[in-house]
Amino acid sequence: MELHGQHLIGSATSAEAEATFTATDPRTGTPLATDFRDATPAEVDRALTLAAAAHPEFEARGRAARA
């Protein structure tokens, strides 16, 4: 998987915010080469809306199927 610093919201990438941050590899403490974008309130709202819409189908699958 290639890191691109954008959010995956539904089936689309998004990078609306100007602000970025650097993540580190937890195994080594080394900073990752890619800067990541902060999420905007609108991006968070879209992600929550999609998650809420997907939840009934996810719940209906049952615990065994989700495990």
PDBQT receptor file of N, H, CA, C and O in Angstrom, charges set to zero:
ATOM      1  N   MET A   1       0.852  -1.178   0.000  1.00  0.00    +0.000 N 
ATOM      2  CA  MET A   1       0.000   0.000   0.000  1.00  0.00    +0.000 C 
ATOM      3  C   MET A   1       0.893   1.235   0.000  1.00  0.00    +0.000 C 
ATOM      4  O   MET A   1       1.792   1.371   0.829  1.00  0.00    +0.000 OA
ATOM      5  N   GLU A   2       0.634   2.104  -0.918  1.00  0.00    +0.000 N 
ATOM      6  H   GLU A   2      -0.096   1.994  -1.592  1.00  0.00    +0.000 HD
ATOM      7  CA  GLU A   2       1.399   3.351  -1.008  1.00  0.00    +0.000 C 
ATOM      8  C   GLU A   2       0.743   4.415  -0.134  1.00  0.00    +0.000 C 
ATOM      9  O   GLU A   2      -0.456   4.669  -0.244  1.00  0.00    +0.000 OA
ATOM     10  N   LEU A   3       1.534   5.028   0.727  1.00  0.00    +0.000 N 
ATOM     11  H   LEU A   3       2.508   4.821   0.816  1.00  0.00    +0.000 HD
ATOM     12  CA  LEU A   3       1.026   6.116   1.552  1.00  0.00    +0.000 C 
ATOM     13  C   LEU A   3       0.978   7.389   0.731  1.00  0.00    +0.000 C 
ATOM     14  O   LEU A   3       1.938   7.731   0.040  1.00  0.00    +0.000 OA
ATOM     15  N   HIS A   4      -0.155   8.094   0.810  1.00  0.00    +0.000 N 
ATOM     16  H   HIS A   4      -0.934   7.816   1.371  1.00  0.00    +0.000 HD
ATOM     17  CA  HIS A   4      -0.307   9.315   0.019  1.00  0.00    +0.000 C 
ATOM     18  C   HIS A   4      -0.711  10.518   0.866  1.00  0.00    +0.000 C 
ATOM     19  O   HIS A   4      -0.807  11.631   0.348  1.00  0.00    +0.000 OA
ATOM     20  N   GLY A   5      -0.945  10.312   2.148  1.00  0.00    +0.000 N 
ATOM     21  H   GLY A   5      -0.867   9.408   2.569  1.00  0.00    +0.000 HD
ATOM     22  CA  GLY A   5      -1.247  11.425   3.033  1.00  0.00    +0.000 C 
ATOM     23  C   GLY A   5      -2.652  11.972   2.952  1.00  0.00    +0.000 C 
ATOM     24  O   GLY A   5      -2.965  12.984   3.579  1.00  0.00    +0.000 OA
ATOM     25  N   GLN A   6      -3.512  11.307   2.176  1.00  0.00    +0.000 N 
ATOM     26  H   GLN A   6      -3.258  10.485   1.666  1.00  0.00    +0.000 HD
ATOM     27  CA  GLN A   6      -4.895  11.751   2.040  1.00  0.00    +0.000 C 
ATOM     28  C   GLN A   6      -5.810  10.828   2.838  1.00  0.00    +0.000 C 
ATOM     29  O   GLN A   6      -5.414   9.729   3.224  1.00  0.00    +0.000 OA
ATOM     30  N   HIS A   7      -7.014  11.278   3.076  1.00  0.00    +0.000 N 
ATOM     31  H   HIS A   7      -7.336  12.171   2.762  1.00  0.00    +0.000 HD
ATOM     32  CA  HIS A   7      -8.022  10.477   3.756  1.00  0.00    +0.000 C 
ATOM     33  C   HIS A   7      -8.753   9.620   2.732  1.00  0.00    +0.000 C 
ATOM     34  O   HIS A   7      -8.937  10.026   1.585  1.00  0.00    +0.000 OA
ATOM     35  N   LEU A   8      -9.165   8.435   3.156  1.00  0.00    +0.000 N 
ATOM     36  H   LEU A   8      -9.016   8.105   4.089  1.00  0.00    +0.000 HD
ATOM     37  CA  LEU A   8     -10.043   7.604   2.340  1.00  0.00    +0.000 C 
ATOM     38  C   LEU A   8     -11.432   7.714   2.945  1.00  0.00    +0.000 C 
ATOM     39  O   LEU A   8     -11.691   7.202   4.035  1.00  0.00    +0.000 OA
ATOM     40  N   ILE A   9     -12.320   8.387   2.226  1.00  0.00    +0.000 N 
ATOM     41  H   ILE A   9     -12.110   8.802   1.341  1.00  0.00    +0.000 HD
ATOM     42  CA  ILE A   9     -13.686   8.597   2.701  1.00  0.00    +0.000 C 
ATOM     43  C   ILE A   9     -14.604   7.940   1.683  1.00  0.00    +0.000 C 
ATOM     44  O   ILE A   9     -14.754   8.415   0.557  1.00  0.00    +0.000 OA
ATOM     45  N   GLY A  10     -15.215   6.839   2.101  1.00  0.00    +0.000 N 
ATOM     46  H   GLY A  10     -15.093   6.453   3.016  1.00  0.00    +0.000 HD
ATOM     47  CA  GLY A  10     -15.987   6.049   1.145  1.00  0.00    +0.000 C 
ATOM     48  C   GLY A  10     -15.024   5.466   0.132  1.00  0.00    +0.000 C 
ATOM     49  O   GLY A  10     -14.064   4.792   0.506  1.00  0.00    +0.000 OA
ATOM     50  N   SER A  11     -15.262   5.711  -1.126  1.00  0.00    +0.000 N 
ATOM     51  H   SER A  11     -16.042   6.258  -1.430  1.00  0.00    +0.000 HD
ATOM     52  CA  SER A  11     -14.373   5.205  -2.181  1.00  0.00    +0.000 C 
ATOM     53  C   SER A  11     -13.518   6.314  -2.789  1.00  0.00    +0.000 C 
ATOM     54  O   SER A  11     -12.928   6.129  -3.853  1.00  0.00    +0.000 OA
ATOM     55  N   ALA A  12     -13.449   7.460  -2.121  1.00  0.00    +0.000 N 
ATOM     56  H   ALA A  12     -13.929   7.610  -1.256  1.00  0.00    +0.000 HD
ATOM     57  CA  ALA A  12     -12.720   8.607  -2.660  1.00  0.00    +0.000 C 
ATOM     58  C   ALA A  12     -11.615   9.061  -1.704  1.00  0.00    +0.000 C 
ATOM     59  O   ALA A  12     -11.707   8.861  -0.493  1.00  0.00    +0.000 OA
ATOM     60  N   THR A  13     -10.589   9.663  -2.256  1.00  0.00    +0.000 N 
ATOM     61  H   THR A  13     -10.515   9.826  -3.240  1.00  0.00    +0.000 HD
ATOM     62  CA  THR A  13      -9.563  10.293  -1.429  1.00  0.00    +0.000 C 
ATOM     63  C   THR A  13      -9.933  11.756  -1.226  1.00  0.00    +0.000 C 
ATOM     64  O   THR A  13     -10.631  12.357  -2.042  1.00  0.00    +0.000 OA
ATOM     65  N   SER A  14      -9.453  12.312  -0.125  1.00  0.00    +0.000 N 
ATOM     66  H   SER A  14      -8.887  11.823   0.539  1.00  0.00    +0.000 HD
ATOM     67  CA  SER A  14      -9.755  13.706   0.188  1.00  0.00    +0.000 C 
ATOM     68  C   SER A  14      -8.576  14.311   0.933  1.00  0.00    +0.000 C 
ATOM     69  O   SER A  14      -7.962  13.660   1.778  1.00  0.00    +0.000 OA
ATOM     70  N   ALA A  15      -8.267  15.549   0.616  1.00  0.00    +0.000 N 
ATOM     71  H   ALA A  15      -8.765  16.078  -0.071  1.00  0.00    +0.000 HD
ATOM     72  CA  ALA A  15      -7.181  16.284   1.278  1.00  0.00    +0.000 C 
ATOM     73  C   ALA A  15      -7.505  17.770   1.237  1.00  0.00    +0.000 C 
ATOM     74  O   ALA A  15      -6.814  18.544   0.576  1.00  0.00    +0.000 OA
ATOM     75  N   GLU A  16      -8.551  18.164   1.940  1.00  0.00    +0.000 N 
ATOM     76  H   GLU A  16      -9.113  17.535   2.478  1.00  0.00    +0.000 HD
ATOM     77  CA  GLU A  16      -9.022  19.551   1.884  1.00  0.00    +0.000 C 
ATOM     78  C   GLU A  16      -8.220  20.505   2.750  1.00  0.00    +0.000 C 
ATOM     79  O   GLU A  16      -8.098  21.681   2.409  1.00  0.00    +0.000 OA
ATOM     80  N   ALA A  17      -7.672  20.035   3.854  1.00  0.00    +0.000 N 
ATOM     81  H   ALA A  17      -7.770  19.080   4.131  1.00  0.00    +0.000 HD
ATOM     82  CA  ALA A  17      -6.975  20.919   4.787  1.00  0.00    +0.000 C 
ATOM     83  C   ALA A  17      -5.582  21.282   4.284  1.00  0.00    +0.000 C 
ATOM     84  O   ALA A  17      -4.939  20.503   3.580  1.00  0.00    +0.000 OA
ATOM     85  N   GLU A  18      -5.137  22.454   4.649  1.00  0.00    +0.000 N 
ATOM     86  H   GLU A  18      -5.660  23.086   5.221  1.00  0.00    +0.000 HD
ATOM     87  CA  GLU A  18      -3.769  22.881   4.325  1.00  0.00    +0.000 C 
ATOM     88  C   GLU A  18      -2.770  22.304   5.322  1.00  0.00    +0.000 C 
ATOM     89  O   GLU A  18      -1.641  21.977   4.957  1.00  0.00    +0.000 OA
ATOM     90  N   ALA A  19      -3.188  22.179   6.589  1.00  0.00    +0.000 N 
ATOM     91  H   ALA A  19      -4.105  22.445   6.886  1.00  0.00    +0.000 HD
ATOM     92  CA  ALA A  19      -2.286  21.734   7.650  1.00  0.00    +0.000 C 
ATOM     93  C   ALA A  19      -1.934  20.255   7.481  1.00  0.00    +0.000 C 
ATOM     94  O   ALA A  19      -2.773  19.440   7.097  1.00  0.00    +0.000 OA
ATOM     95  N   THR A  20      -0.685  19.934   7.774  1.00  0.00    +0.000 N 
ATOM     96  H   THR A  20      -0.004  20.596   8.086  1.00  0.00    +0.000 HD
ATOM     97  CA  THR A  20      -0.214  18.553   7.686  1.00  0.00    +0.000 C 
ATOM     98  C   THR A  20       0.503  18.172   8.980  1.00  0.00    +0.000 C 
ATOM     99  O   THR A  20       0.833  19.022   9.808  1.00  0.00    +0.000 OA
ATOM    100  N   PHE A  21       0.731  16.873   9.125  1.00  0.00    +0.000 N 
ATOM    101  H   PHE A  21       0.463  16.183   8.452  1.00  0.00    +0.000 HD
ATOM    102  CA  PHE A  21       1.529  16.376  10.246  1.00  0.00    +0.000 C 
ATOM    103  C   PHE A  21       2.358  15.202   9.758  1.00  0.00    +0.000 C 
ATOM    104  O   PHE A  21       2.052  14.599   8.730  1.00  0.00    +0.000 OA
ATOM    105  N   THR A  22       3.402  14.884  10.494  1.00  0.00    +0.000 N 
ATOM    106  H   THR A  22       3.651  15.374  11.329  1.00  0.00    +0.000 HD
ATOM    107  CA  THR A  22       4.281  13.773  10.150  1.00  0.00    +0.000 C 
ATOM    108  C   THR A  22       4.030  12.627  11.115  1.00  0.00    +0.000 C 
ATOM    109  O   THR A  22       4.008  12.819  12.331  1.00  0.00    +0.000 OA
ATOM    110  N   ALA A  23       3.842  11.439  10.566  1.00  0.00    +0.000 N 
ATOM    111  H   ALA A  23       3.860  11.284   9.578  1.00  0.00    +0.000 HD
ATOM    112  CA  ALA A  23       3.664  10.238  11.384  1.00  0.00    +0.000 C 
ATOM    113  C   ALA A  23       4.999   9.509  11.483  1.00  0.00    +0.000 C 
ATOM    114  O   ALA A  23       5.901   9.730  10.675  1.00  0.00    +0.000 OA
ATOM    115  N   THR A  24       5.112   8.647  12.475  1.00  0.00    +0.000 N 
ATOM    116  H   THR A  24       4.380   8.468  13.131  1.00  0.00    +0.000 HD
ATOM    117  CA  THR A  24       6.337   7.864  12.633  1.00  0.00    +0.000 C 
ATOM    118  C   THR A  24       6.028   6.383  12.599  1.00  0.00    +0.000 C 
ATOM    119  O   THR A  24       4.935   5.951  12.966  1.00  0.00    +0.000 OA
ATOM    120  N   ASP A  25       7.000   5.615  12.156  1.00  0.00    +0.000 N 
ATOM    121  H   ASP A  25       7.888   5.965  11.858  1.00  0.00    +0.000 HD
ATOM    122  CA  ASP A  25       6.903   4.158  12.171  1.00  0.00    +0.000 C 
ATOM    123  C   ASP A  25       7.010   3.718  13.625  1.00  0.00    +0.000 C 
ATOM    124  O   ASP A  25       8.034   3.972  14.261  1.00  0.00    +0.000 OA
ATOM    125  N   PRO A  26       5.975   3.062  14.176  1.00  0.00    +0.000 N 
ATOM    126  CA  PRO A  26       6.019   2.696  15.593  1.00  0.00    +0.000 C 
ATOM    127  C   PRO A  26       7.090   1.660  15.921  1.00  0.00    +0.000 C 
ATOM    128  O   PRO A  26       7.511   1.541  17.072  1.00  0.00    +0.000 OA
ATOM    129  N   ARG A  27       7.528   0.917  14.918  1.00  0.00    +0.000 N 
ATOM    130  H   ARG A  27       7.187   1.013  13.983  1.00  0.00    +0.000 HD
ATOM    131  CA  ARG A  27       8.570  -0.083  15.163  1.00  0.00    +0.000 C 
ATOM    132  C   ARG A  27       9.941   0.545  15.333  1.00  0.00    +0.000 C 
ATOM    133  O   ARG A  27      10.764   0.059  16.110  1.00  0.00    +0.000 OA
ATOM    134  N   THR A  28      10.185   1.630  14.601  1.00  0.00    +0.000 N 
ATOM    135  H   THR A  28       9.517   2.024  13.971  1.00  0.00    +0.000 HD
ATOM    136  CA  THR A  28      11.540   2.193  14.568  1.00  0.00    +0.000 C 
ATOM    137  C   THR A  28      11.621   3.620  15.102  1.00  0.00    +0.000 C 
ATOM    138  O   THR A  28      12.704   4.092  15.449  1.00  0.00    +0.000 OA
ATOM    139  N   GLY A  29      10.479   4.310  15.170  1.00  0.00    +0.000 N 
ATOM    140  H   GLY A  29       9.599   3.927  14.888  1.00  0.00    +0.000 HD
ATOM    141  CA  GLY A  29      10.482   5.712  15.563  1.00  0.00    +0.000 C 
ATOM    142  C   GLY A  29      10.909   6.638  14.446  1.00  0.00    +0.000 C 
ATOM    143  O   GLY A  29      11.050   7.842  14.659  1.00  0.00    +0.000 OA
ATOM    144  N   THR A  30      11.117   6.096  13.262  1.00  0.00    +0.000 N 
ATOM    145  H   THR A  30      11.002   5.118  13.089  1.00  0.00    +0.000 HD
ATOM    146  CA  THR A  30      11.546   6.879  12.103  1.00  0.00    +0.000 C 
ATOM    147  C   THR A  30      10.358   7.619  11.492  1.00  0.00    +0.000 C 
ATOM    148  O   THR A  30       9.306   7.012  11.294  1.00  0.00    +0.000 OA
ATOM    149  N   PRO A  31      10.492   8.906  11.190  1.00  0.00    +0.000 N 
ATOM    150  CA  PRO A  31       9.398   9.630  10.529  1.00  0.00    +0.000 C 
ATOM    151  C   PRO A  31       9.106   9.025   9.155  1.00  0.00    +0.000 C 
ATOM    152  O   PRO A  31      10.024   8.650   8.426  1.00  0.00    +0.000 OA
ATOM    153  N   LEU A  32       7.828   8.936   8.811  1.00  0.00    +0.000 N 
ATOM    154  H   LEU A  32       7.082   9.241   9.403  1.00  0.00    +0.000 HD
ATOM    155  CA  LEU A  32       7.449   8.448   7.488  1.00  0.00    +0.000 C 
ATOM    156  C   LEU A  32       7.710   9.541   6.458  1.00  0.00    +0.000 C 
ATOM    157  O   LEU A  32       7.666  10.731   6.770  1.00  0.00    +0.000 OA
ATOM    158  N   ALA A  33       7.978   9.124   5.246  1.00  0.00    +0.000 N 
ATOM    159  H   ALA A  33       8.014   8.158   4.993  1.00  0.00    +0.000 HD
ATOM    160  CA  ALA A  33       8.342  10.067   4.184  1.00  0.00    +0.000 C 
ATOM    161  C   ALA A  33       7.171  10.955   3.757  1.00  0.00    +0.000 C 
ATOM    162  O   ALA A  33       7.379  12.059   3.251  1.00  0.00    +0.000 OA
ATOM    163  N   THR A  34       5.965  10.483   3.956  1.00  0.00    +0.000 N 
ATOM    164  H   THR A  34       5.796   9.586   4.367  1.00  0.00    +0.000 HD
ATOM    165  CA  THR A  34       4.774  11.204   3.513  1.00  0.00    +0.000 C 
ATOM    166  C   THR A  34       4.196  12.048   4.639  1.00  0.00    +0.000 C 
ATOM    167  O   THR A  34       4.054  11.563   5.762  1.00  0.00    +0.000 OA
ATOM    168  N   ASP A  35       3.862  13.298   4.359  1.00  0.00    +0.000 N 
ATOM    169  H   ASP A  35       3.978  13.692   3.448  1.00  0.00    +0.000 HD
ATOM    170  CA  ASP A  35       3.118  14.118   5.311  1.00  0.00    +0.000 C 
ATOM    171  C   ASP A  35       1.637  13.798   5.149  1.00  0.00    +0.000 C 
ATOM    172  O   ASP A  35       1.175  13.515   4.044  1.00  0.00    +0.000 OA
ATOM    173  N   PHE A  36       0.905  13.842   6.241  1.00  0.00    +0.000 N 
ATOM    174  H   PHE A  36       1.280  14.071   7.139  1.00  0.00    +0.000 HD
ATOM    175  CA  PHE A  36      -0.512  13.533   6.245  1.00  0.00    +0.000 C 
ATOM    176  C   PHE A  36      -1.308  14.809   6.485  1.00  0.00    +0.000 C 
ATOM    177  O   PHE A  36      -0.893  15.674   7.257  1.00  0.00    +0.000 OA
ATOM    178  N   ARG A  37      -2.454  14.919   5.819  1.00  0.00    +0.000 N 
ATOM    179  H   ARG A  37      -2.790  14.216   5.193  1.00  0.00    +0.000 HD
ATOM    180  CA  ARG A  37      -3.327  16.090   5.966  1.00  0.00    +0.000 C 
ATOM    181  C   ARG A  37      -4.198  15.952   7.199  1.00  0.00    +0.000 C 
ATOM    182  O   ARG A  37      -4.670  14.860   7.519  1.00  0.00    +0.000 OA
ATOM    183  N   ASP A  38      -4.410  17.066   7.891  1.00  0.00    +0.000 N 
ATOM    184  H   ASP A  38      -4.027  17.952   7.631  1.00  0.00    +0.000 HD
ATOM    185  CA  ASP A  38      -5.418  17.101   8.931  1.00  0.00    +0.000 C 
ATOM    186  C   ASP A  38      -6.787  16.927   8.263  1.00  0.00    +0.000 C 
ATOM    187  O   ASP A  38      -6.934  17.189   7.069  1.00  0.00    +0.000 OA
ATOM    188  N   ALA A  39      -7.767  16.492   9.020  1.00  0.00    +0.000 N 
ATOM    189  H   ALA A  39      -7.647  16.280   9.990  1.00  0.00    +0.000 HD
ATOM    190  CA  ALA A  39      -9.135  16.374   8.495  1.00  0.00    +0.000 C 
ATOM    191  C   ALA A  39      -9.897  17.656   8.788  1.00  0.00    +0.000 C 
ATOM    192  O   ALA A  39      -9.770  18.232   9.868  1.00  0.00    +0.000 OA
ATOM    193  N   THR A  40     -10.681  18.095   7.828  1.00  0.00    +0.000 N 
ATOM    194  H   THR A  40     -10.784  17.627   6.950  1.00  0.00    +0.000 HD
ATOM    195  CA  THR A  40     -11.547  19.248   8.034  1.00  0.00    +0.000 C 
ATOM    196  C   THR A  40     -12.860  18.774   8.658  1.00  0.00    +0.000 C 
ATOM    197  O   THR A  40     -13.187  17.590   8.578  1.00  0.00    +0.000 OA
ATOM    198  N   PRO A  41     -13.610  19.677   9.274  1.00  0.00    +0.000 N 
ATOM    199  CA  PRO A  41     -14.930  19.287   9.790  1.00  0.00    +0.000 C 
ATOM    200  C   PRO A  41     -15.830  18.680   8.701  1.00  0.00    +0.000 C 
ATOM    201  O   PRO A  41     -16.586  17.747   8.975  1.00  0.00    +0.000 OA
ATOM    202  N   ALA A  42     -15.754  19.195   7.495  1.00  0.00    +0.000 N 
ATOM    203  H   ALA A  42     -15.140  19.953   7.273  1.00  0.00    +0.000 HD
ATOM    204  CA  ALA A  42     -16.582  18.655   6.402  1.00  0.00    +0.000 C 
ATOM    205  C   ALA A  42     -16.168  17.220   6.062  1.00  0.00    +0.000 C 
ATOM    206  O   ALA A  42     -17.023  16.380   5.782  1.00  0.00    +0.000 OA
ATOM    207  N   GLU A  43     -14.872  16.937   6.085  1.00  0.00    +0.000 N 
ATOM    208  H   GLU A  43     -14.177  17.620   6.313  1.00  0.00    +0.000 HD
ATOM    209  CA  GLU A  43     -14.417  15.570   5.808  1.00  0.00    +0.000 C 
ATOM    210  C   GLU A  43     -14.885  14.610   6.906  1.00  0.00    +0.000 C 
ATOM    211  O   GLU A  43     -15.303  13.487   6.623  1.00  0.00    +0.000 OA
ATOM    212  N   VAL A  44     -14.809  15.057   8.148  1.00  0.00    +0.000 N 
ATOM    213  H   VAL A  44     -14.469  15.969   8.379  1.00  0.00    +0.000 HD
ATOM    214  CA  VAL A  44     -15.281  14.228   9.261  1.00  0.00    +0.000 C 
ATOM    215  C   VAL A  44     -16.778  13.981   9.118  1.00  0.00    +0.000 C 
ATOM    216  O   VAL A  44     -17.235  12.856   9.323  1.00  0.00    +0.000 OA
ATOM    217  N   ASP A  45     -17.546  15.004   8.774  1.00  0.00    +0.000 N 
ATOM    218  H   ASP A  45     -17.175  15.918   8.608  1.00  0.00    +0.000 HD
ATOM    219  CA  ASP A  45     -18.994  14.840   8.585  1.00  0.00    +0.000 C 
ATOM    220  C   ASP A  45     -19.302  13.834   7.483  1.00  0.00    +0.000 C 
ATOM    221  O   ASP A  45     -20.178  12.986   7.652  1.00  0.00    +0.000 OA
ATOM    222  N   ARG A  46     -18.590  13.915   6.352  1.00  0.00    +0.000 N 
ATOM    223  H   ARG A  46     -17.878  14.604   6.215  1.00  0.00    +0.000 HD
ATOM    224  CA  ARG A  46     -18.816  12.957   5.259  1.00  0.00    +0.000 C 
ATOM    225  C   ARG A  46     -18.505  11.534   5.715  1.00  0.00    +0.000 C 
ATOM    226  O   ARG A  46     -19.268  10.611   5.430  1.00  0.00    +0.000 OA
ATOM    227  N   ALA A  47     -17.397  11.353   6.416  1.00  0.00    +0.000 N 
ATOM    228  H   ALA A  47     -16.777  12.103   6.647  1.00  0.00    +0.000 HD
ATOM    229  CA  ALA A  47     -17.021  10.022   6.883  1.00  0.00    +0.000 C 
ATOM    230  C   ALA A  47     -18.063   9.470   7.855  1.00  0.00    +0.000 C 
ATOM    231  O   ALA A  47     -18.426   8.297   7.771  1.00  0.00    +0.000 OA
ATOM    232  N   LEU A  48     -18.545  10.305   8.774  1.00  0.00    +0.000 N 
ATOM    233  H   LEU A  48     -18.250  11.258   8.842  1.00  0.00    +0.000 HD
ATOM    234  CA  LEU A  48     -19.554   9.854   9.732  1.00  0.00    +0.000 C 
ATOM    235  C   LEU A  48     -20.883   9.533   9.055  1.00  0.00    +0.000 C 
ATOM    236  O   LEU A  48     -21.551   8.572   9.436  1.00  0.00    +0.000 OA
ATOM    237  N   THR A  49     -21.269  10.313   8.071  1.00  0.00    +0.000 N 
ATOM    238  H   THR A  49     -20.726  11.093   7.762  1.00  0.00    +0.000 HD
ATOM    239  CA  THR A  49     -22.504  10.061   7.337  1.00  0.00    +0.000 C 
ATOM    240  C   THR A  49     -22.434   8.724   6.612  1.00  0.00    +0.000 C 
ATOM    241  O   THR A  49     -23.389   7.948   6.637  1.00  0.00    +0.000 OA
ATOM    242  N   LEU A  50     -21.303   8.455   5.965  1.00  0.00    +0.000 N 
ATOM    243  H   LEU A  50     -20.527   9.086   5.944  1.00  0.00    +0.000 HD
ATOM    244  CA  LEU A  50     -21.137   7.181   5.264  1.00  0.00    +0.000 C 
ATOM    245  C   LEU A  50     -21.097   6.006   6.234  1.00  0.00    +0.000 C 
ATOM    246  O   LEU A  50     -21.659   4.947   5.953  1.00  0.00    +0.000 OA
ATOM    247  N   ALA A  51     -20.440   6.187   7.363  1.00  0.00    +0.000 N 
ATOM    248  H   ALA A  51     -19.984   7.047   7.591  1.00  0.00    +0.000 HD
ATOM    249  CA  ALA A  51     -20.380   5.115   8.360  1.00  0.00    +0.000 C 
ATOM    250  C   ALA A  51     -21.768   4.814   8.918  1.00  0.00    +0.000 C 
ATOM    251  O   ALA A  51     -22.128   3.649   9.086  1.00  0.00    +0.000 OA
ATOM    252  N   ALA A  52     -22.541   5.842   9.204  1.00  0.00    +0.000 N 
ATOM    253  H   ALA A  52     -22.248   6.789   9.067  1.00  0.00    +0.000 HD
ATOM    254  CA  ALA A  52     -23.898   5.639   9.724  1.00  0.00    +0.000 C 
ATOM    255  C   ALA A  52     -24.776   4.921   8.701  1.00  0.00    +0.000 C 
ATOM    256  O   ALA A  52     -25.593   4.074   9.064  1.00  0.00    +0.000 OA
ATOM    257  N   ALA A  53     -24.608   5.260   7.429  1.00  0.00    +0.000 N 
ATOM    258  H   ALA A  53     -23.945   5.948   7.134  1.00  0.00    +0.000 HD
ATOM    259  CA  ALA A  53     -25.398   4.613   6.376  1.00  0.00    +0.000 C 
ATOM    260  C   ALA A  53     -25.011   3.144   6.207  1.00  0.00    +0.000 C 
ATOM    261  O   ALA A  53     -25.862   2.313   5.889  1.00  0.00    +0.000 OA
ATOM    262  N   ALA A  54     -23.737   2.818   6.417  1.00  0.00    +0.000 N 
ATOM    263  H   ALA A  54     -23.045   3.493   6.675  1.00  0.00    +0.000 HD
ATOM    264  CA  ALA A  54     -23.254   1.448   6.240  1.00  0.00    +0.000 C 
ATOM    265  C   ALA A  54     -23.533   0.561   7.452  1.00  0.00    +0.000 C 
ATOM    266  O   ALA A  54     -23.531  -0.664   7.336  1.00  0.00    +0.000 OA
ATOM    267  N   HIS A  55     -23.770   1.165   8.597  1.00  0.00    +0.000 N 
ATOM    268  H   HIS A  55     -23.772   2.161   8.691  1.00  0.00    +0.000 HD
ATOM    269  CA  HIS A  55     -23.896   0.385   9.836  1.00  0.00    +0.000 C 
ATOM    270  C   HIS A  55     -25.023  -0.651   9.835  1.00  0.00    +0.000 C 
ATOM    271  O   HIS A  55     -24.782  -1.773  10.280  1.00  0.00    +0.000 OA
ATOM    272  N   PRO A  56     -26.229  -0.348   9.367  1.00  0.00    +0.000 N 
ATOM    273  CA  PRO A  56     -27.290  -1.367   9.417  1.00  0.00    +0.000 C 
ATOM    274  C   PRO A  56     -26.913  -2.664   8.680  1.00  0.00    +0.000 C 
ATOM    275  O   PRO A  56     -27.146  -3.757   9.194  1.00  0.00    +0.000 OA
ATOM    276  N   GLU A  57     -26.341  -2.544   7.500  1.00  0.00    +0.000 N 
ATOM    277  H   GLU A  57     -26.151  -1.656   7.082  1.00  0.00    +0.000 HD
ATOM    278  CA  GLU A  57     -25.932  -3.744   6.747  1.00  0.00    +0.000 C 
ATOM    279  C   GLU A  57     -24.805  -4.470   7.474  1.00  0.00    +0.000 C 
ATOM    280  O   GLU A  57     -24.808  -5.698   7.555  1.00  0.00    +0.000 OA
ATOM    281  N   PHE A  58     -23.856  -3.728   7.995  1.00  0.00    +0.000 N 
ATOM    282  H   PHE A  58     -23.853  -2.731   7.929  1.00  0.00    +0.000 HD
ATOM    283  CA  PHE A  58     -22.751  -4.313   8.744  1.00  0.00    +0.000 C 
ATOM    284  C   PHE A  58     -23.280  -5.074   9.955  1.00  0.00    +0.000 C 
ATOM    285  O   PHE A  58     -22.865  -6.207  10.198  1.00  0.00    +0.000 OA
ATOM    286  N   GLU A  59     -24.178  -4.476  10.708  1.00  0.00    +0.000 N 
ATOM    287  H   GLU A  59     -24.515  -3.556  10.511  1.00  0.00    +0.000 HD
ATOM    288  CA  GLU A  59     -24.752  -5.100  11.892  1.00  0.00    +0.000 C 
ATOM    289  C   GLU A  59     -25.545  -6.347  11.526  1.00  0.00    +0.000 C 
ATOM    290  O   GLU A  59     -25.506  -7.346  12.244  1.00  0.00    +0.000 OA
ATOM    291  N   ALA A  60     -26.269  -6.287  10.402  1.00  0.00    +0.000 N 
ATOM    292  H   ALA A  60     -26.301  -5.476   9.819  1.00  0.00    +0.000 HD
ATOM    293  CA  ALA A  60     -27.101  -7.416   9.981  1.00  0.00    +0.000 C 
ATOM    294  C   ALA A  60     -26.289  -8.660   9.615  1.00  0.00    +0.000 C 
ATOM    295  O   ALA A  60     -26.825  -9.768   9.633  1.00  0.00    +0.000 OA
ATOM    296  N   ARG A  61     -25.039  -8.498   9.291  1.00  0.00    +0.000 N 
ATOM    297  H   ARG A  61     -24.604  -7.598   9.276  1.00  0.00    +0.000 HD
ATOM    298  CA  ARG A  61     -24.206  -9.657   8.937  1.00  0.00    +0.000 C 
ATOM    299  C   ARG A  61     -23.945 -10.571  10.119  1.00  0.00    +0.000 C 
ATOM    300  O   ARG A  61     -23.634 -11.746   9.928  1.00  0.00    +0.000 OA
ATOM    301  N   GLY A  62     -24.061 -10.067  11.319  1.00  0.00    +0.000 N 
ATOM    302  H   GLY A  62     -24.313  -9.112  11.475  1.00  0.00    +0.000 HD
ATOM    303  CA  GLY A  62     -23.830 -10.877  12.504  1.00  0.00    +0.000 C 
ATOM    304  C   GLY A  62     -22.366 -10.902  12.902  1.00  0.00    +0.000 C 
ATOM    305  O   GLY A  62     -21.471 -10.651  12.095  1.00  0.00    +0.000 OA
ATOM    306  N   ARG A  63     -22.155 -11.209  14.155  1.00  0.00    +0.000 N 
ATOM    307  H   ARG A  63     -22.882 -11.413  14.811  1.00  0.00    +0.000 HD
ATOM    308  CA  ARG A  63     -20.795 -11.182  14.700  1.00  0.00    +0.000 C 
ATOM    309  C   ARG A  63     -19.866 -12.192  14.055  1.00  0.00    +0.000 C 
ATOM    310  O   ARG A  63     -18.709 -11.877  13.778  1.00  0.00    +0.000 OA
ATOM    311  N   ALA A  64     -20.348 -13.390  13.814  1.00  0.00    +0.000 N 
ATOM    312  H   ALA A  64     -21.288 -13.646  14.039  1.00  0.00    +0.000 HD
ATOM    313  CA  ALA A  64     -19.484 -14.437  13.249  1.00  0.00    +0.000 C 
ATOM    314  C   ALA A  64     -18.961 -14.034  11.865  1.00  0.00    +0.000 C 
ATOM    315  O   ALA A  64     -17.792 -14.263  11.557  1.00  0.00    +0.000 OA
ATOM    316  N   ALA A  65     -19.806 -13.445  11.043  1.00  0.00    +0.000 N 
ATOM    317  H   ALA A  65     -20.756 -13.259  11.293  1.00  0.00    +0.000 HD
ATOM    318  CA  ALA A  65     -19.388 -13.029   9.701  1.00  0.00    +0.000 C 
ATOM    319  C   ALA A  65     -18.437 -11.849   9.734  1.00  0.00    +0.000 C 
ATOM    320  O   ALA A  65     -17.591 -11.702   8.853  1.00  0.00    +0.000 OA
ATOM    321  N   ARG A  66     -18.574 -11.004  10.753  1.00  0.00    +0.000 N 
ATOM    322  H   ARG A  66     -19.262 -11.123  11.469  1.00  0.00    +0.000 HD
ATOM    323  CA  ARG A  66     -17.703  -9.825  10.852  1.00  0.00    +0.000 C 
ATOM    324  C   ARG A  66     -16.359 -10.152  11.448  1.00  0.00    +0.000 C 
ATOM    325  O   ARG A  66     -15.416  -9.379  11.280  1.00  0.00    +0.000 OA
ATOM    326  N   ALA A  67     -16.232 -11.271  12.142  1.00  0.00    +0.000 N 
ATOM    327  H   ALA A  67     -16.999 -11.899  12.279  1.00  0.00    +0.000 HD
ATOM    328  CA  ALA A  67     -14.982 -11.607  12.833  1.00  0.00    +0.000 C 
ATOM    329  C   ALA A  67     -13.894 -12.021  11.867  1.00  0.00    +0.000 C 
ATOM    330  O   ALA A  67     -12.780 -12.336  12.288  1.00  0.00    +0.000 OA
TER     331      ALA A  67
